Structure formats: structure tokens, C-alpha cells
Amino acid sequence: MKSFKFESIEGLTVFLDKLVYEYNEEDLPPETPHAFIYFLTVLNASNRTVTLLGRKWILQSLTDINIVEGEKIVGQTPVLAPGDTFSYNSYHLVGENVKAKGTFYGIDELNQVIHVQVPEFEMNIPGFKKSSNRNESHRSQ
């Protein structure tokens, strides 16, 4: 298996533009009826063209860690020349409060493997109370 050194490029940045909460117990799975729609922008203020090929998310709650990774970003492999931006929105479904952090990875114009960190953000369910016991969280009635 080939190993890659991921390079962080100065000037390649991700911004969380907006985070929207929706609760829908009728259409969403009963264990994850809380949707958080996030809006992100990737800014390439570097001096190199980059192609984003995929992403990895780490979602951590008090009781669980989920890792979500895959090729493409919302079905696309955006190419960003210096000064370009790429904006999109997607969502995470959760059943309790979660912290999310992520990484986009790809290649630059020199075929070097690159990555850019998504800033960590919290998805806090309104009225959701944390217990002092790590295994006891509940939604207020």
C-alpha cells in the first residue's frame, strides 16, 4: 500500500458560512431525527491550482464517534485556481449533540497530495440536556 504525505497549503481555507437546525420525526430515521444543514466555502488564496477529490468527517458525541469519508464533495471534484472559491451545503443527521470536524483532500497542480481542514463546529440540539453520566443524555420535554 502506497503512503502519501498530505501537505497543508497556506492560503487554502474552509469557512463555515451558516449552520441550520431542523427537527423532523416524521421523515427522518427515529434514531436521528435532528438535521443540521451546513454551508461551507473553500477559498483558495494560495498560489497553486488545487483539485478537491474527497472528504473525511469525524462526528463525536458523548457516546459515539462516527467517521464518514468518501470520494468527491457533493458529487463534484472542484478545481480551484488561485483566488477561486467553492461553496456548497450538505447535512448531518444526529440523535444527540455532536462536534464535527473534517478534512478535504486532493491534489495540486504539481500532483502533490494536499488537504485542508474544516473548522470544528458543534451541532447542539435545542433543549438537549447533557447528564453528568457520559451514558445518559436526553432531550427535554
Steps between C-alpha positions, in 0.01 A plus 500: 500500500639837399519764770444869427630809673215749517611859464305784652515796260521848649203700375266205445223552756151372581234723656176393668259755354181385669359213707125431497312266736184309405302240695286255305388185677264404216747486209834431671613177667372477860854468639618814313205740463719812525645645180777756496549658158841658464616749238874503428729703276849393397724795411819445302716801588815299424714533189413151370200346327348219707251224424293374792441126468328396823422558864516349845278597793536402864178538697544464875226489761516411868429136416634437150746591226396469135741536211354586161730509200473472129592618157377832362325787676125498439570303181762743372879528473539877505807658341598826669749733337667760722229739621212258428237384749277195516182517708255224577262373762431156639375356828561264791218309672549454874322366805699697758738796520802452275830671424603481136842546346612413155757507226484539125780335309619520142797588282666821390629597155830323579312176581586535869240356736345784703241544773309783661336484843134581553472700822340306785140594569236384746154375412303559820139387506274766658376377840740204505644456849833336578512282809810482714499127422654454152240236412194703598397777263141587426282751325292723725125472464 
